[in-house]
Structure formats: C-alpha cells, structure tokens
Amino acid sequence: MARSTSQFFDEVLGERAAVKKELANIHDLAWDVVDKELLSLCKLRVAMILGCDEEASSAKQYLDPSKVDAITQWSSSNIFSDREKSCLRFSEEFIIDVSSIPDTSASAVREHLGEEGFVTFVNALLVVEQRIRLLLVWSKLVGSTGT
C-alpha cells in the first residue's frame, strides 16, 4: 500500500515535530481558504507538469471525472469555466516561470476572484507547488512514497 504525501513527510522529517506541524498547518490552511475544486484542478495540472503521479492522483478527490479527463485540453474545452481557465493558465505560467507571468493572466484571475481572492489563491498555489516539489526531491533522496 502506498503512503500518502503526509505520511511520507512524517517519515522523512522524523523527530522534527515543529517542522512537520508547520508544513501540515500551512497545507491545511491553503485548502481551507481556496475553493477545493478550483485548487484541486490547479494542483492536478501542476502535478502533471512536474511529473508527480502521487499528487496528481490525490488531486482528483474533489473533481468531476470529465474535467480530470479533459485537463490537458483545458484551454480549448468548453467544460471549464472562464474562472477555471484563468486559474489554470496562471498555474501553468506560475510553475513554468513565475517571473514571466503576463499581467493579463494575473488580471484575469483577479477579475474572477477579486483582489483578496487573488492573493489567497497565489499563496495556496505556492503551498501546493512547494509541497509537490518537496515530495519529488525527498523521494529522490530517500526513496519512493510507495511501500
């Protein structure tokens, strides 16, 4: 049976209880402050881009299977709302090169989520991205998340 990312982090961090607690708290907060379906869509796309099968699988929990199946064609698919498309576009650009995100992409997300929602979304996206990158790096260093 495969370990969850949280279980894997617990094992990797061992006795570092404070670090484990803070990582878990920030992860939970990200999911508390952003729409779970929207963040799951973006997490799925990020995990796919970064090649993290474990997190791609876990992202599907809150998603309509038809959206999961169409995620690679999100920009041309009519099953995604304009709100979802703007967040998916921003997420891809964020992962590929955060320093070159076009103002139009940020403005589109801000238009759909509002200023505070935009800031919250970007912070949650950062948590999701960093968790995936930590999982990938630590898996290479100490072994897979599977048992």
MOPEZI-V601050 format. One record per backbone hydrogen bond with DSSP energy under -0.5 kcal/mol. CO is the residue of the C=O (numbers start at 1). NH is the residue of the N-H. If there is no record, write none. Layout:
BEGIN
CO/NH  CO/NH
END
This chain:
BEGIN
4/8  5/9  6/10  7/11  8/12  9/13  10/14  13/16  15/17  16/20  17/21  18/22  19/23  20/24  21/25  22/26  23/27  24/28  25/29  26/30  27/31  28/32  29/33  30/34  35/39  36/40  37/41  38/42  39/43  40/44  41/45  42/46  43/47  44/48  45/49  46/50  47/51  47/52  48/51  51/53  52/56  53/57  54/58  55/59  56/60  57/60  58/61  59/62  60/63  64/67  64/68  65/69  66/70  67/71  68/71  70/73  71/74  73/76  73/77  77/80  81/85  82/86  83/87  84/88  85/89  86/90  87/91  88/92  89/93  90/94  91/95  92/96  93/97  94/98  97/100  98/101  102/105  102/106  103/107  104/108  105/109  106/110  107/111  108/112  109/113  110/114  113/117  114/118  115/119  116/120  117/121  118/122  119/123  120/124  121/125  122/126  123/127  124/128  125/129  126/130  127/131  128/132  129/133  130/134  131/135  132/136  133/137  134/138  135/139  136/140  137/141  138/142  139/143  145/3
END
